[in-house]
Every structure is written in C-alpha cells, then in structure tokens.
Amino acid sequence: MPVIFKKIKSLEKQIDNYLDLVVKGGFLFKQGIKYFLEGETEDFIARLDSLNETESDGDNLRRDIETRLYTETLIPESRGDVLGLLEACDRVLNLTAETLNQFYVEKPEILPEFKKQYVELSEISIAALEEMVAAVRAYFTDVTSVKNYINKVQLYETESDKIATKIKYEVFRKEIDLCHKMHMRYFALHIENIADEAEDVCDRLSIAVIKRSL
C-alpha cells in the first residue's frame, strides 16, 4: 500500500477515535444529569470528572488531526470541510462539559415535579448528538446515508425544543421566586442548546455533502 494511503487510513482512524470521544462525552453528560437530579453527588462528580477528561482528550486529538491535515497535505480537496466539521463537533462536546460544570458550580434547585422532564430533555438532546456523530461518520464511509442521520438529528432537535418550551412554560406559572424560575429556565435552555448545536453541525455537513457531489 502506498505511503499516502496508509497516512489517510491513519487519519481516518484518528477522526473515528475523536468521534468516539464525542459520543462518550454525550453519554457521561446524560448520566451526570441523572445523578445530579437524583442527589447522587459522588456519582455526579465522577461523571463530571470523566467528562472534563474526555473533553480535554478530544481537544488534544482534534488539534493533532488538524496539524496532520496541514503538514501532511492529506485530503486537500476536502480539508476545509473536514476541519470545519471537527471544530463544529468540538463545540458540541465542549457544550456538554460546560453545561455539566455549571450544574456543579451553580447547583440549581430543580423542583421534583420537573426532574423527569429534565432527564427526558437531556436524553433527547444527547440522542441528537449521537445521530450527529453517525452522520459525520457516514460522510467518510457511506455518504449516501448522511441525509437519513441528519433527518433524525432534526427530529430530535424539534423534540428537545418542545420539551424545553414545556418546561419553561410550566416553570413560569409556578408560585416561586422569579430568580428560581430564571435559574430553572437557564439550565433547560443550555441542555436544549446541545441539540441545537448538533443540528448546526448537520447544516454544515449538508453543505459538505453537496460540495463533494459537484
């Protein structure tokens, strides 16, 4: 096998490993939210620490991939699209870590009757993240299936918006302090934003697919 093909295969493996970290980050976030709402502090902090480590590993691997793309002149025809996709995926992974860290720092008081909805919101948002990763993987392995994954991301994003809106609507009709209402709204918004960012990645991915077909 020519050296250039070996390098490209190695690069694809690194990208695949990076996407594995994004999926792992989503899983740790979902678990962390669940443990926070259940008051399982030790389990929550363990997931938070693991997520922060995963996010750091992801940053390091992404930088290594970006360096290789430039220094080894690999896949020059789509280098810009790949770099853009990696950076967009990185924003999603970073958002999971930032949001879970905010739960640790601010310790929002989520009313008991809303906890199930927050769990559901986190599960739907992470489902969008997972389908986003599947779409990006398909870009490298089976471009014809990318659209199917993107459609799923859009469905999950719409559902997350519905759940978050329902939470906000019901919270602001509770007889509690305004600051408490705003705090609960703030955290619903940030969980919802994970699905929004996943959809943004897919918007970029759609353009990359079109460019490849030209």
Buried (B, 14 or more C-beta within 10 A) or exposed (E): EEEEEEBBEEBBEBBEEBBBBBBBBBBBBBBBBBBBBEEBEEBBBBBBEBBBBBBEBBBEBBEEBBEBBEEEEBBEEBBEBBBBBBEBBBEBBBBBBEBBBBBBEEEBEBEEEBBEBBBBBBBBBBBBBBBBBBBBBBBBEEEEBBBEBBEBBBBBBEBBBEBBEBBBEBBEEEEBEEEBBEBBBEBBBBBBBBBBBBBBBBEBBBEBBEEEEE
